[in-house]
Amino acid sequence: MNTQPRIAILFVCLGNICRSPLAEGVFRNVIEKRGIASHFTIDSAGTDAWHQGSAPDPRSIEVAARHGIDISGQRARQVTEADFARFDLILAMDRANLRDLQMRSPEGSPAVVALLTEFAESRGMDVPDPYYGGADGFERVYRMIRIASEALAGRLVDA
């Protein structure tokens, strides 16, 4: 019988098509490889609804696929007020997203809202938005997210 409580994590960027779907996929891959996926509920969202219902950016899908991760089935959605009650951790990709989430967080929300990189050596560093750049930016973002995801999984499992 599994007595380990489930931890619900929401990864958030601006439009939910580049960074946060990649973070959702990478973190899922990390916990699956560690054999602890059953301990987590994972999702991603954006602070804005511009891409609501859209698949991730093709460049995010491509970089994930190069690393053996399929995020093509994900669909963009906007953060809702209910997310602040549903998720234990709401992890922003950058400080602008973090401020937006903090302003939206209902009073008394049990969710911890933080930067994803707070769990890695790059504490407080923004995961840059690669949307207007080239493929190399997506690879850099993948590496940052991978390092932070490994560190996050380690901290949550060892806690």
WOGITA-V217020 format. One record per backbone hydrogen bond with DSSP energy under -1.0 kcal/mol. NH is the residue of the N-H (numbers start at 1). CO is the residue of the C=O. E is the energy in kcal/mol with one decimal. If there is no record, write none. Layout:
BEGIN
NH|CO|E + NH|CO|E
END
This chain:
BEGIN
7|39|-2.8 + 9|41|-3.0 + 10|89|-2.6 + 11|43|-2.2 + 12|91|-2.9 + 13|45|-1.6 + 23|19|-2.7 + 24|20|-2.6 + 25|21|-2.4 + 26|22|-2.9 + 27|23|-2.7 + 28|24|-2.1 + 29|25|-2.1 + 30|26|-2.5 + 31|27|-2.5 + 32|28|-2.1 + 33|29|-2.3 + 34|30|-1.4 + 35|32|-1.0 + 36|31|-2.8 + 39|36|-2.1 + 40|37|-1.8 + 41|7|-2.2 + 43|9|-1.7 + 45|11|-2.3 + 46|77|-2.5 + 47|13|-1.9 + 48|14|-2.6 + 52|49|-1.6 + 53|76|-3.3 + 54|51|-3.1 + 57|17|-3.1 + 61|57|-2.3 + 62|58|-2.5 + 63|59|-2.2 + 64|60|-2.3 + 65|61|-2.4 + 66|62|-2.1 + 67|64|-1.1 + 68|65|-2.0 + 69|64|-2.5 + 74|71|-1.6 + 76|54|-2.9 + 79|46|-2.8 + 84|81|-1.3 + 85|82|-1.4 + 86|82|-2.1 + 87|83|-2.2 + 88|8|-1.7 + 89|8|-2.2 + 90|112|-3.0 + 91|10|-3.1 + 92|114|-2.9 + 93|12|-1.8 + 98|94|-2.3 + 99|95|-2.7 + 100|96|-2.1 + 101|97|-2.6 + 102|98|-2.7 + 103|99|-2.2 + 104|100|-1.7 + 105|101|-1.6 + 109|106|-2.0 + 112|88|-3.2 + 114|90|-2.1 + 116|92|-2.7 + 118|115|-1.5 + 119|116|-1.7 + 120|117|-1.8 + 125|122|-2.6 + 127|93|-3.4 + 133|130|-2.0 + 139|135|-1.8 + 140|136|-2.1 + 141|137|-2.2 + 142|138|-2.5 + 143|139|-2.3 + 144|140|-2.3 + 145|141|-2.7 + 146|142|-2.8 + 147|143|-2.4 + 148|144|-2.3 + 149|145|-2.8 + 150|146|-2.5 + 151|147|-2.1 + 152|148|-2.8 + 153|149|-2.7 + 154|150|-2.1 + 155|151|-2.4 + 156|152|-2.6 + 157|153|-2.3 + 158|154|-2.1
END
